[in-house]
Amino acid sequence: MDDMSAIYQQHARTVYKFLLSQCRNPDLAEELTQETFYQAVRSADRFHGGCKVSVWLCQIAKHLWYQHLRKRNREAPMPVEGMDVPLPSAEEEALAREGRLDLLRSVHSLPADAREVVYLRAFGGLSFREIGDVLGKTETWARVTFYRGKEKLRNGGTNDEK
C-alpha cells in the first residue's frame, strides 16, 4: 500500500456508495468514508493482498457502520418539546410503514447473496461493477444475482426455477 492517495481516488466513491446504502444519510456516509480511509492508513501494514482493496475497505466501512449503530443505540435521543412539525395522519403513516415493511420482509427472505446485491443496488445506488468489486465477485455475477432476486420478489418469493 504505497500510495494511499491513489487508493483513495480509486475507491472512495465505492466506499461512499456502500456506506450510503447502509445508512441512507449522505453526511454520515461521507464522515464514515473519511474514517474508513483513516483506519485503512492506520492498518495498512496488516493488508496482505488476500482480497481486493475495495473489499478490504468496505469491510472496514461495514465495521465502522456497525460501531456507529451500537453507539447510536446507547445514546437514544430525547424527544424535543414544542416542535410544531406537521405529521402524516396515523392511517397514512401505518400504510406507508406497512408497505415498506412488506418490501423489506420480502427482500430479507431472499438468499444472502441476492439480499446483499438488492440492498446495494436498490438502496445504495451502486453499479453492478461496484457491487461485484465490493463483494469480490464479477459484474456479471452481480447482474444475474440481482435479476434472480428481483424475479423472486416479483413471484412472491416462490422458486420457479426448473
Secondary structure, 3 states (H helix, E strand, C coil): CCCHHHHHHHHHHHHHHHHHHHHCCHHHHHHHHHHHHHHHHHCHHHCCCCCCHHHHHHHHHHHHHHHHHHHHHHCCCCCCCCCCCCCCCHHHHHHHHHHHHHHHHHHHCCCHHHHHHHHHHHHCCCCHHHHHHHHCCCHHHHHHHHHHHHHHHHCCCCCCCC
